[in-house]
């Protein structure tokens, strides 16, 4: 599913993960807070989200949702966090 995305390498552009944007799809990501810059990468079919925000009060999670929505090409209101509110491993559902 992420085979052609892997070829992009580095940071993903807007809509780069749009093939995953189906209603009911669950997207697992690994988050790195306090990164040097905001970006999303795909490494061995694993989505990694790097955010500059600190992980306190849900700030980093909100930034992750914003970046992920942009990469998926969907409004951030369609993303729901279903697991990992306080963890680096998070699962979002597209609704």
C-alpha positions in Angstrom: 0.0 0.0 0.0 2.9 2.4 0.8 5.2 1.1 -1.9 5.0 4.1 -4.2 5.2 6.5 -1.2 8.5 4.9 -0.2 10.1 6.1 -3.4 9.4 9.8 -2.4 11.8 9.5 0.5 12.4 12.4 2.9 9.6 14.7 3.7 6.2 14.1 2.1 4.2 16.6 0.1 0.6 17.6 0.5 -1.7 14.7 -0.4 1.3 12.2 -0.7 -0.6 9.7 1.4 -4.0 10.2 -0.2 -4.2 6.6 -1.3 -4.7 5.8 2.4 -7.5 8.3 2.9 -10.5 6.0 2.9 -13.4 6.3 5.4 -12.8 3.9 8.3 -9.1 3.4 7.6 -6.8 3.3 10.6 -3.4 4.9 10.2 -0.7 4.0 12.7 2.1 6.5 13.2 5.3 6.8 15.3 5.8 10.4 16.7 9.0 12.2 17.5 8.3 15.4 19.5 10.7 18.2 19.9 12.2 17.5 16.4 14.2 20.1 14.5 11.4 20.6 12.0 7.9 19.3 11.2 7.9 16.5 8.6 6.5 13.1 7.8 8.5 10.2 6.4 7.8 6.7 5.4 10.4 4.1 6.4 9.9 0.4 5.6 6.1 1.1 5.3 6.0 2.8 8.8 4.8 6.3 8.9 6.9 8.6 11.2 5.8 12.1 12.1 8.3 14.6 13.5 7.0 17.7 15.2 8.7 20.6 16.8 6.0 20.9 19.5 6.7 19.7 23.0 4.6 16.7 24.2 2.6 18.5 26.9 -1.1 19.1 27.1 -1.8 17.4 23.8 0.0 20.1 21.8 2.2 17.6 19.9 -0.8 15.3 19.1 -2.7 18.3 17.6 0.3 19.1 15.4 0.6 15.5 14.4 -3.1 15.4 13.3 -2.6 18.6 11.3 0.5 17.3 9.5 -1.1 13.9 8.9 -4.3 15.4 7.5 -2.3 17.5 5.1 -0.3 14.5 3.9 -3.6 12.5 3.5 -5.3 15.4 1.7 -8.2 15.4 4.1 -9.6 18.0 6.6 -8.1 17.5 10.1 -11.7 17.3 11.4 -11.9 13.9 9.6 -9.1 12.4 11.7 -9.9 10.9 15.1 -7.3 9.7 17.5 -8.3 6.3 18.7 -5.2 5.1 20.5 -2.1 6.7 21.9 -3.1 10.1 23.4 0.0 10.0 25.7 2.2 7.6 23.7 4.6 8.1 20.8 2.7 5.3 18.9 -0.6 6.7 17.8 -3.5 5.3 15.7 -5.8 7.7 13.8 -9.1 6.8 12.1 -10.4 8.6 9.1 -14.1 9.3 9.4 
